[in-house]
């Protein structure tokens, strides 16, 4: 029997005893109603989830080895189960006892919120990252929507030129150390942005304006080192083989319509 079941059983026995004793002293309807209301309130408190566990690591939509040979299974497992899980544990700790807020909403003022900047950013960024990828055979069949392709051509010239500029932005000399590279919807079309650590363009103050990512790549060493060691450009080039353009196109459509960041699981 679970702790919740035991607690509810004890509550039922206690309520019944209290009800019986109270009937002897006062058989009025008001007394019976008070007992039942108090019992319901206690049951609700016991059953309510802890606010400290508001955020969770979402399950991958594919097996750990599904992105092989471009991203290896050991990297995916450690990245998802260890690194992402640490960000989630830390953001839950940082927000313990506070009102639950969707992880997307936490991004805007993250720079002013202490641990939320790294832990909350790390949770959002990774949840976003997992869902924009797919096994190579599925990724190869995915398509860039006509609307997104038109936006890419307007901002970068062509899809190939966008990829080349993205890879240049992801190079060690452009994003020094750990960080991310993003394609974002800005007030002036699509833009490429590099951010340090777990920052993202949704955070006010990270870039010239708040922008909405539709595609993002983790260039922290933990994302690629087991397979590629210090060869980050090789990792970035290989990554295109697992990009799910159907999902990226959905992201673009959502951002274009809502003028808001893409919601994530977890």
DAURPE-V481604 format. One record per backbone hydrogen bond with DSSP energy under -1.0 kcal/mol. NH is the residue of the N-H (numbers start at 1). CO is the residue of the C=O. If there is no record, write none. Layout:
# DAURPE-V481604
nh=NH co=CO
nh=NH co=CO
This chain:
# DAURPE-V481604
nh=6 co=2
nh=7 co=3
nh=8 co=4
nh=9 co=5
nh=10 co=6
nh=11 co=7
nh=12 co=8
nh=13 co=9
nh=14 co=10
nh=15 co=11
nh=16 co=12
nh=17 co=13
nh=18 co=14
nh=19 co=15
nh=20 co=16
nh=21 co=17
nh=22 co=18
nh=23 co=19
nh=24 co=20
nh=25 co=21
nh=26 co=22
nh=32 co=28
nh=33 co=29
nh=34 co=30
nh=35 co=31
nh=36 co=32
nh=37 co=33
nh=38 co=34
nh=39 co=35
nh=40 co=36
nh=41 co=37
nh=42 co=38
nh=43 co=39
nh=44 co=40
nh=45 co=41
nh=46 co=42
nh=47 co=43
nh=48 co=44
nh=53 co=50
nh=54 co=51
nh=56 co=266
nh=66 co=63
nh=68 co=65
nh=70 co=67
nh=71 co=67
nh=76 co=72
nh=77 co=73
nh=78 co=74
nh=79 co=75
nh=80 co=76
nh=81 co=77
nh=82 co=78
nh=83 co=78
nh=84 co=79
nh=86 co=82
nh=87 co=83
nh=88 co=84
nh=89 co=85
nh=90 co=86
nh=91 co=87
nh=92 co=88
nh=93 co=89
nh=94 co=90
nh=95 co=91
nh=98 co=95
nh=106 co=102
nh=107 co=104
nh=110 co=107
nh=112 co=109
nh=113 co=110
nh=116 co=113
nh=117 co=114
nh=119 co=115
nh=121 co=116
nh=122 co=118
nh=123 co=119
nh=124 co=120
nh=125 co=121
nh=126 co=122
nh=127 co=123
nh=128 co=124
nh=129 co=125
nh=130 co=126
nh=131 co=127
nh=133 co=130
nh=134 co=242
nh=139 co=135
nh=140 co=136
nh=149 co=145
nh=150 co=146
nh=151 co=147
nh=152 co=148
nh=153 co=149
nh=154 co=150
nh=155 co=151
nh=156 co=152
nh=157 co=153
nh=162 co=158
nh=163 co=159
nh=164 co=160
nh=165 co=161
nh=166 co=162
nh=167 co=163
nh=168 co=164
nh=169 co=165
nh=170 co=166
nh=174 co=171
nh=175 co=171
nh=180 co=195
nh=181 co=217
nh=182 co=193
nh=183 co=215
nh=184 co=191
nh=185 co=212
nh=186 co=189
nh=191 co=184
nh=193 co=182
nh=195 co=180
nh=197 co=178
nh=199 co=196
nh=203 co=200
nh=204 co=108
nh=206 co=203
nh=211 co=201
nh=212 co=185
nh=214 co=183
nh=215 co=183
nh=217 co=181
nh=219 co=179
nh=223 co=220
nh=224 co=221
nh=225 co=221
nh=228 co=224
nh=229 co=225
nh=231 co=228
nh=232 co=230
nh=235 co=231
nh=236 co=232
nh=237 co=233
nh=238 co=234
nh=239 co=235
nh=241 co=238
nh=242 co=239
nh=244 co=132
nh=245 co=243
nh=248 co=244
nh=249 co=245
nh=250 co=246
nh=251 co=247
nh=252 co=248
nh=253 co=249
nh=254 co=250
nh=255 co=251
nh=256 co=252
nh=257 co=253
nh=258 co=254
nh=259 co=255
